[in-house]
Amino acid sequence: MDLSWSHQPLTRRRTLAAATGLAGGALLPHGPALAAATQYTNPVIWQDFADIDIMRVGDTYYASASTMHYSPGAPVLRSYDLVNWEIAGHAVPVLDFGAKYDLNGARGYVRGIWASSLAYRPSNRTFYWLGQIDFARTYLYTATAVEGPWSRLTTISTPYYDAGLLVDTDDTLYVAYGNTTISVAQLSPDGRNQVRTQEVFRTPSSVGTLEGARFYKINGQYYIFLTRPANGQYILKSSSGPFGPYTMRQVLLDLRGPIPGGGVPHQGGLVRTQSGAWYYMAFVDAYPGGRMPALAPVTWTADGWPVVQLVNGAWGTTYPSPAVPTPPRQVTPMTGVDTFDGTSLKPRWEWNHNPDNTKWSVGNGLTLRTATVTHDLYWARNTLTHRIQGPTSTATVQLDHSAMRDGDRAGLALLRDSSAWIGLKRDGGATRVVMVTGLTMDGNWNTTGTGTELASAPVSGGRIWLRANADIRPGAPRPGTFSYSTDGITFTRLGPAFSMGNDWRFFMGYRFALFNHATQALGGAVRVTRFEVSTP
């Protein structure tokens, strides 16, 4: 959507059509009451949401993120103030891109949903998600509400790597994409096919790699926002149309970030508030927890280039809160208690690969029936994951294990390419609570260790509480600890601290994970009656 610069006189009082995050709302000084001026603290979300695309539709902000091998994929976040966010839904309901995403003969770790794009098309009041899978082809999904249902509109044979989707002012759909060599594609009016594609920019060798495209039209100029992984942000500008030519300017490089021990804020996207202010939401590499969204205000030079507003030469830890209309309601917290009521999982949950939907159910708790016979948790289907809240948080699960069978393994894990868990082993008619570590993968995401039991205790009855505490402050490997309780009140530490590594190469951060798999035969089950993530 073509916009006037935010520093133009408000006396024009030009009402803009509600559209994407770069348009919508009105430039009216006498609009809705603005929220009281306060401050916000970065990261605005201390959970793993990377490769953000962000936009505004009317008075609501939306953002999408990468999820790799987790299913459903491509979460859509919602906010009314750019600071407080909730998970509204997922744009990719199932990773139906091959058997490896079902853990069927192959695995999809570190594949799947990479940097993708979220856009809104006012002409048909439809949301669009677009992303490439496995460097093979591009998929486009649509929905009239971000909660869904989302459905696949088309498959395009060109893989639009790190795509940015633009809905132009004339309703034409364009995609900016690529790594180092940046191209722009034009889609057919219905979005189902590629009309043309053209290289528009080749990154100078002095800059290195540019990727992570976001595509905008602002005040008649076309912009492609690009990241230099993992320490820079650049922007291209064209005054001659979407196919260029483009000129380049550096937005930031090696900028000190707002999370102690974390990396440089980069990638992400630009968004404009109802009152005309601009913000940049980037992510900060902050392992072992993942990549955390951070927000900073942006101003523009007289000749049309964005400038991130710094605090003492760095991306600020705090800034004044965006001036926005009073939110219509509070967003749903990303932490707290879940008793698995209702008929579906809440959107904070994502499975490790696609689940076997015949082997789980909700209502009166979450029932996990064994879906895989394996000694390797990385091959076990129906492992349900939850992001860890930083800087430290604790997950506590109440588990009914009375229906476990011999050979079954169930519990609560700290899951990544090096994992550990606390849970139950049932063998020979007896059940023990155990702490297991040494679940490992190599750099090709093949299993190199299936776990070593380091501590155990006998348990009786059919109910137990399991707890995992995770310290995900970045900058060094951090401890995860495990404990259990037989009454939900007094917890007993089990096993040594587990070291959560801070390497980036698995991309996704550590997660809490609920699992139940068999090592002998299917047929057993556990029921999770309560799950809680709490912070100090």
Number of C-alpha atoms within 10 A of each C-alpha: 25 17 17 16 17 16 11 10 10 14 9 9 12 12 11 17 14 21 22 27 29 23 25 26 23 20 22 16 11 9 13 11 11 14 14 12 11 10 11 17 16 21 24 20 21 23 23 28 25 25 28 28 30 30 25 27 24 19 19 19 22 27 29 29 26 24 24 23 25 28 27 23 26 30 25 24 23 24 21 22 19 24 19 17 21 21 23 22 24 25 28 26 19 17 23 13 13 12 14 19 24 24 22 12 9 12 19 22 21 18 16 26 22 25 28 29 30 30 27 25 22 18 10 9 14 14 21 24 26 27 28 25 20 15 13 12 15 20 22 21 19 23 19 15 13 21 16 16 14 20 15 16 16 16 18 18 14 16 19 26 26 23 29 30 27 27 22 18 15 9 14 15 20 26 25 32 28 22 19 18 15 21 22 25 22 21 18 14 12 10 18 14 15 17 12 11 16 13 16 19 19 15 15 12 8 6 12 10 18 24 26 31 34 29 27 29 22 17 13 16 16 23 25 26 26 33 27 21 15 18 18 21 26 22 22 21 23 19 15 12 14 25 20 19 14 19 12 18 13 17 18 20 16 14 18 19 23 22 24 12 13 20 22 25 33 33 31 29 26 25 25 24 29 28 20 23 17 22 23 24 25 27 29 29 29 29 28 30 31 30 28 27 26 26 29 25 23 18 18 14 9 9 6 13 17 21 17 18 17 16 13 8 10 16 24 21 19 16 18 12 18 24 19 21 18 14 14 9 7 11 15 14 12 19 19 12 15 17 17 20 15 11 10 11 15 14 18 17 16 25 20 27 29 25 24 15 9 9 16 17 17 18 14 15 21 22 20 24 24 28 24 22 18 19 17 18 24 25 21 21 25 28 27 23 23 22 23 30 24 22 17 17 18 21 26 22 24 23 25 20 21 15 13 28 25 19 21 27 28 25 26 28 30 28 24 22 25 22 25 27 30 28 26 26 23 18 15 9 9 12 24 16 24 23 30 24 24 17 21 21 18 11 9 9 15 13 17 14 17 18 19 12 14 13 16 17 12 11 15 12 10 14 19 21 24 26 28 24 22 28 21 29 22 23 18 17 17 19 17 22 22 30 21 26 17 17 11 14 9 10 15 13 15 20 18 15 15 22 19 26 22 22 17 15 10 19 22 25 28 28 23 23 25 23 24 28 32 28 16 15 16 18 16 21 24 28 23 24 20 19 23 15 22 16 13 6
